[in-house]
Amino acid sequence: LPTAAPAPAPAALQAVLAAESSRPIDLEPTCMAVACGFVWLGAKDGSMLVYSAKQGDGARMWKGHEGQVSALCCGLRGRVWSGGADGFVRVWDGDCNLVEEWVCESTLRAVRVLHAGDGGRVYAATDPSRRIHVYDAHTMSLLHHLWLPKAHPSDADTSTALPRRLVHGLKSLRGATDHPTVLCMASLERTLLCGTASGHVILFGAHGGLLGQFA
């Protein structure tokens, strides 16, 4: 079957790309977020692009990070959080102005995961690290850390602490050492689910306690 030709980029976005053609760019998308009707894109070369999700206009592009922009999420008040291979977390307002920035890990590990959860919290994880950083989205201050266990308890140790519908499929993951690759917040009892590099899912409760894990 014939395939449709790709739709051209919005005119405003084409103009931005033309203006940026003086420097080498690699706009392979690496992450995306939507905030207040605008699409935010992170690119392989560290560029960040913003344009209207509805009209495709109002396009802007700038250098957001050194190296790949690896994570984006929408926080409070239309602010967007970005994480990069340079180890920085940066917070941008709706006008694409930098509000705050800091190094997530002192060793400048690449920020791989950002997730805006319930209760005005933003979660960040670097690669490779068992530690998840928990920030207050209002003040952008670090609240505490969550840690992936070095050795996972057996089924018997965890199943009683889990909601009944999540017990199915629990396995013993004893001895695994992991780092987070994806985070999401479940509406069920405000549970934070953390997917790891080895294919396991770790569950944290609303107050940061370890609920259990499954594969």
Residue frames as a rotation matrix with the C-alpha (Angstrom) as fourth column:
LEU 1
0.576 0.817 0.000 0.00
0.817 -0.576 0.000 0.00
0.000 0.000 -1.000 0.00
PRO 2
-0.055 -0.600 0.798 1.26
0.446 -0.730 -0.518 3.53
0.893 0.327 0.308 -0.72
THR 3
-0.078 -0.056 -0.995 2.28
0.986 -0.154 -0.069 5.49
-0.150 -0.986 0.067 2.32
ALA 4
0.862 0.452 0.232 1.28
0.474 -0.879 -0.047 9.09
0.183 0.150 -0.972 2.89
ALA 5
-0.062 -0.891 0.449 4.00
0.440 -0.428 -0.789 11.70
0.896 0.149 0.419 2.68
PRO 6
-0.309 -0.085 -0.947 4.96
0.948 -0.114 -0.299 13.15
-0.082 -0.990 0.116 6.07
ALA 7
0.755 0.637 0.155 3.17
0.639 -0.768 0.046 16.39
0.148 0.064 -0.987 6.91
PRO 8
-0.050 -0.806 0.590 5.40
0.420 -0.553 -0.720 19.46
0.906 0.212 0.366 6.61
ALA 9
-0.501 -0.194 -0.844 6.48
0.863 -0.191 -0.468 21.21
-0.070 -0.962 0.263 9.77
PRO 10
0.620 0.738 -0.268 4.38
0.725 -0.669 -0.165 24.27
-0.301 -0.091 -0.949 10.72
ALA 11
0.561 -0.382 0.734 5.58
0.453 -0.601 -0.659 27.45
0.693 0.702 -0.164 9.00
ALA 12
0.783 -0.252 0.569 6.60
-0.548 -0.711 0.441 29.04
0.293 -0.657 -0.694 12.29
LEU 13
0.700 -0.535 0.473 8.67
-0.040 0.632 0.774 25.99
-0.713 -0.561 0.421 13.19
GLN 14
0.575 -0.487 0.658 10.29
0.817 0.305 -0.489 25.96
0.038 0.819 0.573 9.73
ALA 15
0.686 -0.296 0.665 11.32
-0.051 -0.931 -0.362 29.59
0.726 0.214 -0.654 10.23
VAL 16
0.764 -0.408 0.500 12.93
-0.585 -0.110 0.804 28.76
-0.273 -0.906 -0.322 13.57
LEU 17
0.614 -0.538 0.578 14.86
0.441 0.841 0.314 25.86
-0.655 0.061 0.753 12.05
ALA 18
0.615 -0.375 0.694 16.06
0.644 -0.269 -0.716 28.06
0.455 0.887 0.076 9.20
ALA 19
0.733 -0.315 0.603 17.32
-0.453 -0.887 0.086 30.67
0.508 -0.336 -0.793 11.66
GLU 20
0.635 -0.465 0.617 19.20
-0.518 0.337 0.786 27.97
-0.574 -0.819 -0.027 13.58
SER 21
0.976 -0.169 0.136 20.82
0.217 0.721 -0.658 26.46
0.014 0.672 0.741 10.49
SER 22
0.528 -0.826 0.198 24.09
-0.598 -0.527 -0.603 28.27
0.603 0.200 -0.772 11.25
ARG 23
-0.304 -0.631 0.714 24.95
-0.937 0.335 -0.102 25.68
-0.175 -0.700 -0.693 13.91
PRO 24
-0.705 0.032 -0.709 24.96
-0.264 0.915 0.304 21.88
0.659 0.401 -0.637 13.62
ILE 25
-0.284 0.675 0.681 21.75
-0.929 -0.016 -0.371 20.49
-0.239 -0.738 0.631 15.02
ASP 26
-0.871 0.128 -0.475 20.31
-0.028 0.951 0.308 17.02
0.491 0.282 -0.824 15.47
LEU 27
-0.493 0.765 0.414 16.59
-0.867 -0.472 -0.159 17.32
0.074 -0.437 0.896 16.13
GLU 28
-0.436 0.336 -0.835 15.92
0.066 0.937 0.343 13.65
0.898 0.094 -0.431 16.63
PRO 29
0.257 0.603 0.755 13.23
-0.718 -0.404 0.567 13.79
0.647 -0.688 0.329 19.36
THR 30
-0.680 -0.533 -0.504 14.16
-0.023 0.702 -0.712 12.13
0.733 -0.472 -0.489 22.63
CYS 31
-0.658 0.520 -0.544 11.28
0.716 0.208 -0.666 13.20
-0.233 -0.828 -0.509 24.90
MET 32
-0.571 0.571 0.591 8.06
0.156 -0.631 0.760 15.19
0.806 0.526 0.271 24.88
ALA 33
-0.643 0.485 -0.593 5.67
0.670 -0.020 -0.743 16.97
-0.372 -0.874 -0.312 27.26
VAL 34
-0.234 0.649 0.724 2.49
0.539 -0.533 0.652 19.02
0.809 0.543 -0.225 26.85
ALA 35
-0.515 0.034 -0.857 1.91
0.788 -0.374 -0.488 22.06
-0.338 -0.927 0.166 29.06
CYS 36
-0.129 0.553 -0.823 -0.90
0.112 -0.817 -0.566 24.64
-0.985 -0.165 0.044 28.78
GLY 37
0.808 0.587 0.056 -1.60
0.080 -0.015 -0.997 23.77
-0.584 0.810 -0.059 25.15
PHE 38
0.491 -0.717 -0.495 2.04
-0.869 -0.367 -0.330 23.84
0.055 0.593 -0.804 24.05
VAL 39
0.959 -0.258 -0.118 4.16
0.242 0.961 -0.136 20.92
0.148 0.102 0.984 22.93
TRP 40
0.472 -0.873 0.125 7.67
-0.821 -0.384 0.422 20.77
-0.320 -0.301 -0.898 24.37
LEU 41
0.950 -0.234 -0.208 10.23
0.095 0.848 -0.522 18.59
0.298 0.476 0.827 22.60
GLY 42
0.455 -0.881 0.127 13.69
-0.503 -0.137 0.854 17.58
-0.735 -0.453 -0.505 23.74
ALA 43
0.881 -0.151 -0.448 16.25
-0.397 0.278 -0.875 16.65
0.257 0.948 0.185 21.10
LYS 44
0.790 -0.584 -0.187 19.35
0.597 0.802 0.016 14.52
0.141 -0.124 0.982 20.83
ASP 45
-0.080 -0.891 0.448 21.69
0.657 -0.385 -0.648 17.51
0.750 0.242 0.616 20.51
GLY 46
-0.633 -0.138 -0.762 20.34
0.751 -0.351 -0.560 19.28
-0.190 -0.926 0.325 23.62
SER 47
-0.886 0.372 0.276 17.93
-0.188 -0.833 0.520 21.54
0.424 0.408 0.809 21.74
MET 48
-0.575 0.806 -0.141 14.47
0.557 0.259 -0.789 22.24
-0.599 -0.532 -0.598 23.12
LEU 49
-0.897 0.362 0.254 11.51
0.056 -0.477 0.877 23.23
0.439 0.801 0.407 20.93
VAL 50
-0.567 0.783 -0.256 8.13
0.405 -0.005 -0.914 24.63
-0.717 -0.622 -0.315 21.93
TYR 51
-0.931 0.361 -0.056 5.14
-0.257 -0.538 0.803 25.31
0.260 0.762 0.593 19.73
SER 52
-0.314 0.911 0.268 1.36
-0.894 -0.188 -0.407 25.47
-0.320 -0.367 0.873 19.95
ALA 53
-0.772 0.068 0.632 -0.29
0.074 0.997 -0.016 22.05
-0.631 0.034 -0.775 19.95
LYS 54
0.194 0.969 0.153 -3.36
0.412 0.061 -0.909 23.44
-0.890 0.240 -0.387 18.18
GLN 55
0.905 0.196 -0.378 -2.11
-0.190 -0.608 -0.771 25.92
-0.381 0.769 -0.513 15.57
GLY 56
0.541 -0.784 0.305 1.53
0.837 0.539 -0.099 24.86
-0.087 0.309 0.947 15.35
ASP 57
0.450 -0.370 0.813 2.60
0.212 -0.840 -0.500 28.49
0.867 0.398 -0.300 15.71
GLY 58
0.812 -0.175 0.557 4.61
-0.551 -0.544 0.632 30.41
0.193 -0.820 -0.538 18.30
ALA 59
0.809 -0.500 -0.308 7.57
0.470 0.866 -0.170 28.11
0.352 -0.007 0.936 17.75
ARG 60
0.625 -0.707 0.330 10.75
-0.776 -0.608 0.165 28.65
0.084 -0.360 -0.929 19.75
MET 61
0.816 -0.449 -0.363 14.00
0.402 0.893 -0.200 26.71
0.414 0.017 0.910 19.90
TRP 62
0.512 -0.701 0.497 17.04
-0.786 -0.615 -0.056 27.07
0.345 -0.362 -0.866 22.13
LYS 63
-0.227 -0.690 -0.687 19.90
-0.107 0.719 -0.687 25.07
0.968 -0.082 -0.237 23.63
GLY 64
0.663 0.622 0.418 18.49
-0.491 -0.060 0.869 23.57
0.565 -0.781 0.265 26.81
HIS 65
0.791 -0.427 0.438 21.23
-0.177 0.525 0.832 21.11
-0.585 -0.736 0.340 27.79
GLU 66
-0.108 -0.875 -0.471 24.71
-0.989 0.045 0.143 20.02
-0.104 0.482 -0.870 26.84
GLY 67
-0.992 -0.126 0.003 24.11
-0.124 0.980 0.155 16.66
-0.022 0.153 -0.988 25.24
GLN 68
-0.602 0.787 -0.139 20.80
0.333 0.406 0.851 14.89
0.726 0.466 -0.506 24.90
VAL 69
-0.468 0.638 0.611 17.63
-0.875 -0.428 -0.224 16.17
0.119 -0.640 0.759 26.56
SER 70
-0.883 -0.065 -0.464 16.57
-0.088 0.996 0.027 12.88
0.460 0.065 -0.885 28.10
ALA 71
-0.449 0.758 -0.474 13.45
0.892 0.411 -0.188 13.73
0.052 -0.507 -0.860 30.13
LEU 72
-0.823 0.324 0.467 10.62
-0.249 -0.944 0.217 16.27
0.511 0.062 0.857 30.24
CYS 73
-0.388 0.808 -0.443 7.60
0.892 0.450 0.039 16.60
0.231 -0.380 -0.896 32.50
CYS 74
-0.168 0.450 0.877 4.99
0.043 -0.885 0.463 19.25
0.985 0.115 0.130 33.26
GLY 75
-0.783 -0.155 -0.602 5.04
0.595 0.093 -0.798 20.55
0.180 -0.983 0.019 36.84
LEU 76
0.074 0.825 -0.561 2.87
0.879 -0.319 -0.354 23.15
-0.471 -0.467 -0.749 38.53
ARG 77
0.375 0.198 -0.906 1.78
0.034 -0.979 -0.200 26.53
-0.927 0.044 -0.374 37.12
GLY 78
0.991 0.108 -0.074 2.66
-0.072 -0.022 -0.997 25.49
-0.110 0.994 -0.014 33.57
ARG 79
0.246 -0.969 -0.029 6.32
-0.912 -0.241 0.332 25.02
-0.329 -0.055 -0.943 34.40
VAL 80
0.909 -0.029 -0.417 8.22
-0.200 0.845 -0.495 22.32
0.366 0.534 0.762 32.54
TRP 81
0.465 -0.767 0.442 11.05
-0.526 0.163 0.835 20.32
-0.712 -0.621 -0.328 34.08
SER 82
0.802 -0.289 -0.523 13.84
-0.394 0.403 -0.826 19.03
0.450 0.868 0.210 31.85
GLY 83
0.575 -0.679 0.456 16.66
-0.243 0.390 0.888 16.60
-0.781 -0.622 0.059 32.53
GLY 84
0.765 -0.320 -0.560 19.73
-0.613 -0.091 -0.785 16.07
0.200 0.943 -0.266 30.39
ALA 85
0.730 -0.590 -0.345 22.77
0.482 0.802 -0.353 13.96
0.485 0.091 0.870 29.77
ASP 86
-0.112 -0.787 0.607 24.76
-0.060 -0.604 -0.795 16.80
0.992 -0.125 0.020 31.36
GLY 87
-0.553 -0.092 -0.828 23.34
0.712 0.464 -0.527 15.81
0.433 -0.881 -0.191 34.77
PHE 88
-0.983 0.181 0.025 21.25
-0.174 -0.884 -0.435 18.97
-0.057 -0.432 0.900 35.21
VAL 89
-0.164 0.986 0.031 17.60
0.983 0.166 -0.083 19.37
-0.087 0.017 -0.996 36.08
ARG 90
-0.994 -0.112 0.005 16.21
0.112 -0.982 0.149 22.66
-0.012 0.149 0.989 34.76
VAL 91
-0.158 0.976 -0.149 12.81
0.824 0.047 -0.565 24.27
-0.544 -0.212 -0.812 35.31
TRP 92
-0.937 -0.121 0.328 11.30
0.320 -0.672 0.668 26.54
0.139 0.731 0.668 32.64
ASP 93
-0.447 0.830 -0.333 8.30
-0.031 -0.387 -0.922 28.86
-0.894 -0.402 0.199 32.81
GLY 94
0.370 0.748 0.551 5.60
0.549 0.302 -0.780 29.22
-0.750 0.590 -0.299 30.16
ASP 95
0.906 -0.108 -0.409 7.69
-0.347 -0.741 -0.575 31.82
-0.241 0.663 -0.709 28.31
CYS 96
0.777 -0.614 -0.136 10.64
0.419 0.667 -0.616 29.40
0.469 0.422 0.776 28.07
ASN 97
0.300 -0.675 0.673 12.64
-0.657 -0.658 -0.367 31.35
0.691 -0.332 -0.642 30.65
LEU 98
-0.219 -0.470 -0.855 14.94
0.351 0.780 -0.518 29.41
0.910 -0.414 -0.006 32.96
VAL 99
0.675 0.551 0.491 13.51
-0.302 -0.402 0.865 29.53
0.673 -0.732 -0.105 36.50
GLU 100
0.486 -0.510 0.710 15.93
-0.758 0.160 0.633 27.27
-0.436 -0.845 -0.309 38.35
GLU 101
0.588 -0.345 -0.731 18.63
-0.341 0.715 -0.611 24.67
0.733 0.609 0.303 37.71
TRP 102
0.329 -0.552 0.766 20.75
-0.871 0.137 0.472 22.26
-0.366 -0.823 -0.435 39.73
VAL 103
-0.464 -0.550 -0.694 22.90
-0.698 0.709 -0.096 19.16
0.545 0.440 -0.713 39.38
CYS 104
0.595 0.795 -0.121 20.85
-0.583 0.530 0.616 16.08
0.554 -0.295 0.779 40.22
GLU 105
0.888 -0.410 -0.207 23.88
0.457 0.739 0.494 13.99
-0.050 -0.534 0.844 41.24
SER 106
0.634 -0.699 -0.331 27.29
-0.376 -0.653 0.658 15.32
-0.675 -0.293 -0.677 42.27
THR 107
-0.277 -0.757 0.591 28.87
0.200 0.556 0.806 12.87
-0.940 0.342 -0.003 39.82
LEU 108
-0.349 0.213 -0.913 26.99
-0.771 -0.618 0.151 14.49
-0.532 0.757 0.380 36.88
ARG 109
-0.764 0.195 0.615 25.14
0.358 0.921 0.152 11.30
-0.537 0.336 -0.773 36.01
ALA 110
-0.891 0.449 0.064 22.68
-0.125 -0.379 0.917 11.71
0.436 0.809 0.394 33.15
VAL 111
-0.537 0.813 0.222 19.11
-0.484 -0.081 -0.871 12.44
-0.691 -0.576 0.437 34.22
ARG 112
-0.995 0.096 -0.040 17.05
0.031 0.637 0.770 9.71
0.099 0.765 -0.636 32.56
VAL 113
-0.298 0.939 -0.172 13.59
0.791 0.344 0.506 9.93
0.534 0.015 -0.845 34.16
LEU 114
-0.977 0.186 0.104 11.36
-0.212 -0.809 -0.548 12.81
-0.018 -0.558 0.830 35.30
HIS 115
-0.430 0.889 -0.157 7.79
0.608 0.414 0.678 12.35
0.667 0.196 -0.719 36.49
ALA 116
-0.735 0.318 0.599 5.29
-0.555 -0.789 -0.262 14.81
0.389 -0.525 0.757 37.98
GLY 117
-0.693 0.445 -0.568 3.26
0.528 0.849 0.021 12.89
0.492 -0.285 -0.823 40.54
ASP 118
0.407 0.911 0.068 0.38
0.503 -0.286 0.816 13.65
0.762 -0.298 -0.574 42.87
GLY 119
0.729 -0.002 -0.684 0.68
0.664 -0.241 0.708 16.07
-0.167 -0.970 -0.175 45.76
GLY 120
0.940 -0.340 -0.002 2.93
-0.328 -0.907 -0.263 18.57
0.088 0.248 -0.965 43.99
ARG 121
0.331 -0.860 0.388 5.94
-0.238 0.322 0.916 16.27
-0.913 -0.396 -0.098 43.80
VAL 122
0.724 -0.231 -0.650 8.38
-0.651 0.081 -0.754 15.66
0.227 0.970 -0.092 40.96
TYR 123
0.684 -0.458 0.567 10.48
-0.004 0.775 0.632 12.50
-0.729 -0.435 0.529 40.81
ALA 124
0.606 -0.581 -0.543 13.88
-0.771 -0.261 -0.581 12.31
0.196 0.771 -0.606 39.11
ALA 125
0.734 -0.424 0.531 16.26
0.095 0.838 0.537 9.42
-0.673 -0.343 0.656 38.50
THR 126
0.290 -0.741 -0.606 19.73
-0.923 -0.384 0.029 9.25
-0.254 0.551 -0.795 37.00
ASP 127
0.988 0.044 -0.149 21.52
-0.105 0.895 -0.434 6.49
0.115 0.444 0.889 35.11
PRO 128
0.017 0.583 -0.812 22.72
0.221 0.790 0.572 4.31
0.975 -0.189 -0.116 36.69
SER 129
-0.833 -0.232 0.502 21.56
-0.419 -0.328 -0.847 4.83
0.361 -0.916 0.176 40.27
ARG 130
-0.545 0.653 -0.526 19.18
0.705 0.696 0.133 3.08
0.453 -0.298 -0.840 42.67
ARG 131
-0.633 0.227 -0.740 18.19
0.530 -0.570 -0.628 6.45
-0.565 -0.789 0.241 44.10
ILE 132
-0.066 0.688 0.723 15.04
0.835 -0.359 0.418 8.40
0.546 0.631 -0.551 43.13
HIS 133
-0.945 -0.281 -0.170 15.07
0.328 -0.818 -0.472 12.10
-0.007 -0.502 0.865 44.02
VAL 134
0.034 0.999 -0.007 11.77
0.978 -0.032 0.205 13.53
0.204 -0.014 -0.979 45.28
TYR 135
-0.915 -0.381 0.137 11.30
0.370 -0.924 -0.098 17.31
0.164 -0.039 0.986 44.82
ASP 136
-0.104 0.846 -0.522 8.65
0.567 -0.381 -0.730 19.78
-0.817 -0.372 -0.440 45.94
ALA 137
-0.160 0.076 0.984 7.21
0.974 -0.151 0.170 21.20
0.161 0.986 -0.050 42.69
HIS 138
0.865 0.501 0.038 6.29
0.480 -0.846 0.230 24.48
0.148 -0.180 -0.972 44.48
THR 139
0.803 -0.576 -0.152 9.68
-0.328 -0.640 0.695 25.31
-0.498 -0.508 -0.703 45.96
MET 140
0.733 -0.510 -0.449 11.84
-0.307 0.341 -0.889 23.06
0.607 0.789 0.094 43.72
SER 141
-0.059 -0.733 0.678 13.60
-0.995 -0.011 -0.099 21.86
0.080 -0.680 -0.728 46.87
LEU 142
-0.443 -0.194 -0.875 14.70
-0.248 0.965 -0.088 18.29
0.861 0.178 -0.476 47.51
LEU 143
0.447 0.700 0.556 12.35
-0.790 0.018 0.613 16.54
0.420 -0.713 0.561 49.97
HIS 144
0.223 -0.380 0.898 13.89
-0.588 0.682 0.435 13.09
-0.778 -0.624 -0.071 50.32
HIS 145
-0.513 -0.436 -0.740 15.05
-0.848 0.395 0.354 10.02
0.138 0.809 -0.572 48.39
LEU 146
0.737 0.575 0.355 13.51
-0.579 0.808 -0.108 6.70
-0.349 -0.126 0.929 47.53
TRP 147
-0.365 -0.930 -0.041 15.84
-0.872 0.326 0.365 3.73
-0.326 0.169 -0.930 47.17
LEU 148
0.530 0.389 -0.754 15.48
-0.638 0.768 -0.053 0.62
0.558 0.509 0.655 45.07
PRO 149
0.710 -0.249 0.659 16.38
-0.487 0.502 0.715 -2.35
-0.508 -0.828 0.236 47.27
LYS 150
-0.285 -0.888 -0.362 19.63
-0.952 0.216 0.219 -4.15
-0.116 0.407 -0.906 46.57
ALA 151
-0.987 0.055 -0.148 18.04
0.039 0.994 0.105 -7.49
0.153 0.098 -0.983 47.33
HIS 152
-0.361 0.928 0.091 14.33
-0.736 -0.343 0.583 -7.84
0.573 0.143 0.807 46.71
PRO 153
-0.508 0.226 0.831 12.26
-0.673 0.498 -0.547 -9.69
-0.538 -0.837 -0.101 49.33
SER 154
-0.969 0.205 0.136 10.43
0.245 0.853 0.460 -12.88
-0.022 0.480 -0.877 48.48
ASP 155
-0.433 0.885 0.173 6.74
0.050 -0.167 0.985 -13.07
0.900 0.435 0.028 47.60
ALA 156
0.161 0.540 -0.826 5.81
0.827 0.383 0.412 -13.96
0.539 -0.749 -0.385 51.15
ASP 157
-0.524 -0.462 -0.715 7.51
0.803 -0.547 -0.235 -10.86
-0.282 -0.698 0.658 52.52
THR 158
-0.972 -0.010 -0.234 5.58
-0.061 -0.954 0.293 -8.41
-0.227 0.299 0.927 50.33
SER 159
-0.704 0.702 0.108 2.24
0.359 0.220 0.907 -9.79
0.613 0.678 -0.406 49.16
THR 160
-0.048 0.735 -0.677 0.34
0.998 0.058 -0.008 -8.91
0.034 -0.676 -0.736 52.33
ALA 161
-0.393 -0.172 -0.903 1.34
0.412 -0.911 -0.006 -5.24
-0.822 -0.374 0.429 52.00
LEU 162
-0.996 -0.059 -0.068 0.02
-0.039 -0.402 0.915 -4.91
-0.081 0.914 0.398 48.45
PRO 163
-0.165 0.972 -0.166 -3.51
-0.862 -0.224 -0.455 -4.12
-0.479 0.068 0.875 47.25
ARG 164
0.137 0.250 0.959 -5.17
-0.092 0.967 -0.239 -7.37
-0.986 -0.055 0.155 46.25
ARG 165
0.941 0.334 0.055 -5.32
0.025 0.093 -0.995 -6.61
-0.338 0.938 0.079 42.53
LEU 166
0.542 -0.804 -0.244 -1.53
-0.795 -0.397 -0.458 -6.10
0.271 0.442 -0.855 42.43
VAL 167
0.178 -0.480 0.859 -0.57
-0.652 0.597 0.468 -9.35
-0.737 -0.643 -0.207 44.12
HIS 168
0.849 0.206 0.487 -1.07
0.167 0.769 -0.617 -11.43
-0.502 0.605 0.619 40.96
GLY 169
0.817 -0.552 0.171 2.22
0.210 0.009 -0.978 -12.09
0.538 0.834 0.123 39.20
LEU 170
0.638 -0.625 0.450 4.51
-0.769 -0.483 0.419 -11.39
-0.044 -0.613 -0.789 42.16
LYS 171
0.740 -0.495 -0.456 7.79
0.257 0.834 -0.488 -13.25
0.621 0.244 0.745 41.96
SER 172
0.702 -0.616 -0.357 10.92
0.398 -0.076 0.914 -13.51
-0.591 -0.784 0.192 44.04
LEU 173
0.838 -0.433 0.332 13.50
0.107 -0.466 -0.878 -11.03
0.535 0.772 -0.344 42.73
ARG 174
0.872 -0.478 -0.108 16.12
0.106 -0.032 0.994 -11.72
-0.479 -0.878 0.023 45.33
GLY 175
0.082 -0.983 0.162 19.60
0.637 0.177 0.750 -10.42
-0.766 0.042 0.641 44.54
ALA 176
0.307 0.052 0.950 18.70
0.909 -0.313 -0.277 -7.99
0.283 0.948 -0.143 41.74
THR 177
-0.241 -0.366 -0.899 20.38
0.500 -0.840 0.208 -4.58
-0.831 -0.399 0.386 41.55
ASP 178
0.106 0.506 0.856 18.62
0.994 -0.083 -0.074 -2.09
0.033 0.859 -0.511 39.29
HIS 179
-0.854 -0.140 -0.501 18.16
0.203 -0.976 -0.073 1.51
-0.479 -0.164 0.862 38.26
PRO 180
0.084 0.989 -0.118 14.89
0.232 -0.135 -0.963 3.23
-0.969 0.054 -0.241 37.31
THR 181
-0.858 -0.288 0.426 13.96
0.467 -0.091 0.879 3.52
-0.215 0.953 0.213 33.65
VAL 182
-0.482 0.757 0.441 10.35
0.074 -0.466 0.881 4.74
0.873 0.457 0.169 33.92
LEU 183
-0.929 0.245 -0.276 8.10
0.265 -0.079 -0.961 6.18
-0.257 -0.966 0.008 36.63
CYS 184
-0.483 0.821 0.305 4.35
-0.067 -0.382 0.922 6.63
0.873 0.425 0.239 36.85
MET 185
-0.880 0.268 0.392 1.79
-0.442 -0.164 -0.882 7.37
-0.172 -0.949 0.263 39.55
ALA 186
-0.666 0.701 -0.253 -1.15
0.456 0.652 0.606 4.97
0.590 0.289 -0.754 39.94
SER 187
-0.229 0.678 0.699 -4.44
-0.549 -0.683 0.482 6.41
0.804 -0.273 0.528 41.14
LEU 188
0.588 0.434 -0.682 -4.79
0.202 0.738 0.644 3.39
0.783 -0.517 0.346 43.39
GLU 189
0.835 -0.187 -0.517 -3.75
0.527 0.000 0.850 4.61
-0.159 -0.982 0.099 46.85
ARG 190
0.856 -0.504 -0.115 -1.31
-0.517 -0.832 -0.203 7.11
0.007 0.233 -0.973 45.21
THR 191
0.605 -0.634 0.481 1.17
0.298 0.741 0.602 4.33
-0.738 -0.221 0.638 44.50
LEU 192
0.368 -0.600 -0.710 4.38
-0.860 -0.510 -0.015 5.23
-0.353 0.616 -0.704 42.65
LEU 193
0.849 -0.107 0.518 5.38
0.245 0.947 -0.206 2.53
-0.469 0.302 0.830 40.16
CYS 194
0.281 -0.856 -0.433 9.02
-0.797 -0.459 0.392 2.38
-0.534 0.235 -0.812 39.13
GLY 195
0.999 -0.025 0.030 10.06
0.038 0.785 -0.618 0.29
-0.008 0.619 0.785 36.15
THR 196
0.412 -0.909 0.063 13.68
-0.427 -0.132 0.894 -0.86
-0.805 -0.395 -0.443 36.25
ALA 197
-0.074 -0.576 -0.814 16.36
-0.989 -0.062 0.134 -1.86
-0.127 0.815 -0.565 33.76
SER 198
-0.929 -0.336 0.152 15.93
-0.330 0.942 0.064 -5.57
-0.164 0.009 -0.986 34.53
GLY 199
-0.584 0.764 -0.273 12.20
-0.118 0.253 0.960 -5.57
0.803 0.593 -0.058 33.79
HIS 200
-0.502 0.397 -0.768 10.97
0.852 0.380 -0.360 -5.39
0.149 -0.835 -0.529 37.38
VAL 201
0.006 0.559 0.829 8.38
0.050 -0.828 0.558 -2.99
0.999 0.038 -0.033 38.79
ILE 202
-0.748 -0.283 -0.600 8.91
0.618 0.031 -0.785 -1.55
0.241 -0.959 0.151 42.28
LEU 203
0.216 0.906 0.363 5.96
0.463 -0.423 0.779 -0.06
0.860 0.000 -0.511 44.18
PHE 204
-0.876 -0.446 -0.183 6.28
0.397 -0.454 -0.797 2.77
0.272 -0.771 0.575 46.67
GLY 205
0.026 0.924 -0.383 3.49
1.000 -0.021 0.017 4.05
0.008 -0.383 -0.924 48.92
ALA 206
0.694 0.386 0.607 2.27
0.449 -0.892 0.053 7.62
0.562 0.236 -0.793 49.35
HIS 207
0.922 -0.353 0.156 4.81
-0.348 -0.583 0.734 8.21
-0.168 -0.732 -0.660 52.13
GLY 208
0.248 -0.897 -0.366 7.74
-0.924 -0.105 -0.367 6.58
0.290 0.430 -0.855 50.35
GLY 209
-0.042 -0.250 0.967 7.53
-0.663 0.731 0.161 3.17
-0.747 -0.635 -0.196 51.94
LEU 210
-0.769 -0.298 -0.565 8.36
-0.625 0.535 0.569 0.11
0.132 0.791 -0.597 49.84
LEU 211
0.202 0.937 0.284 5.16
-0.917 0.282 -0.281 -1.84
-0.344 -0.204 0.917 49.11
GLY 212
0.357 -0.081 0.931 6.52
0.096 0.994 0.050 -4.61
-0.929 0.071 0.362 46.95
GLN 213
-0.325 -0.507 -0.798 7.66
-0.806 -0.294 0.515 -5.58
-0.495 0.810 -0.313 43.47
PHE 214
0.472 0.436 0.766 6.79
0.069 0.848 -0.526 -7.83
-0.879 0.301 0.370 40.59
ALA 215
-0.667 -0.721 -0.187 8.12
-0.224 -0.045 0.974 -8.85
-0.710 0.692 -0.131 37.17
